[in-house]
Amino acid sequence: MKVLIVGSGGREHAIAASVAKSSKVDKIYCAPGNAGIAGLAECVPIGAMEFDKLTAFAKENAVDLTIVGMDDPLVGGLVDVMEAEGLRVFGPRKNAAVLEGSKAFSKELMKKYNIPTAAYETFDDAKAATDYLKGAKMPIVLKADGLALGKGVLICNTLEEALDGVKSIMEDKKFGDAGNRMVIEEFMTGREVSVLSFVDGKTIKIMSSAQDHKRANDGDKGPNTGGMGTFSPSPFYTEEVDDFCKKHIYQATVDAMAAEGRPFKGVIFFGLMLTEQGPKVLEYNARFGDPEAQVVLPRMKNDIIDVVEACIDGALDKIDLQFEDNAAVCVILASDGYPISYEKGFPIKGLDAFDNKEGYYCFHAGTKLDNGNIVTNGGRVLGVTATGATLKEARSNAYKATEWVEFDNKYMRNDIGKAIEEV
């Protein structure tokens, strides 16, 4: 079969690597792809938001299945457009992708259906938000309502910071139209855990847990990024936590979306906070997390095509989803200065060191081909992933592998997964 993957980052490279393992697939396209994905797929120069061009390409090339990796095209309704043309596509329709597309929607859904989450208020007006904050307890969390590349969340320790945050989000429009509405949320403390799941509209199957590191610098300091590294599984995601979430969060979310006339098919990412009062939902995403996909998918035993088709067909209950009894760690190699300001266009050396090395992966996020050379083309450049029998072993392997790759202004955190050593 022919498969089209929509996107250009490390997540899409991880998806392409999984798709390439399937005996059912003989041709992979990726739009627009990147220099690493080009080793597995034919990259086509169509942007993820060019719905008409993507649909025309899929029809002209007799694509059997399209997998939408990115949030923007899902929230924008690419699945609806392609399905209307009779194409088979994996991902939520527009009315279900709103689970990620609007934080206000997701908070209201959780409140209505008693899904555990932080207390919150929603604001359309900067002055009303400012007035509310003057009587609020600090620290507090401000969230731009819409999509903001994983960066639209501000944790404010003082009233002054919070007021500056309102100005930044709602008046200065730091995150564009995503800041037209804003959610102000109580600050929760505890361990963060990410859990990905496959959903077919009614049935949900949980993938292995993971833990992301959002801040740019060691010690969880510096600005929020799209993710500087991750590990899987999380030792903090215990059987007790799993049991609670299955009873009160996972199926409840799927049922709530169905009850709202928004049946969800695709991947739901649950960002959880393990508080003293029990697990609570921090956020939902309507697709594979990035970089979480880079540690979860390499550990999945199933043929991804079987699982994806079961989601589309409403037959996920027939899938026995299984993961290797091992661990994986991903360290992001970024451009120094990310996410604020950075240079790109530097040649990358050492990528061939990963060729045919079992248990080691180098997923491309911000790369491109330039006169036959692979060069940096973004803030997050590569996701270096390694597996191991234990999390400590996987961490050691991943950091060893980061030394194989060199480019000017290479930057990484040195403490990805260090929390493992506390367990």
Secondary structure, DSSP 8 states (H G I E B T S, - for coil): -EEEEEE-SHHHHHHHHHHHT-TT-SEEEEEE--TTGGGTSEE----TT-HHHHHHHHHHTT-SEEEE--HHHHHHTHHHHHHHTT--EES--HHHHHHHH-HHHHHHHHHHTT--B--EEEES-HHHHHHHHTTS-SSEEEEESS--TT--EEEESSHHHHHHHHIIIIIS-TTGGGGSSEEEEE---SEEEEEEEEEESS-EEEEEEEEE--EEETTTEEEE-S-SEEEES-TT--HHHHHHHIIIIIHHHHHHHHHTT---EEEEEEEEEEETTEEEEEEEESS--TTTHHHHGGGB-S-HHHHHHHHHHT-GGG----B-SSEEEEEEEEETTTTT------B-B-GGGGTT-TTEEEEESSEEEETTEEEE-SSEEEEEEEEESSHHHHHHHHHHHHTT-B-TTEE--S-TTGGGGG-
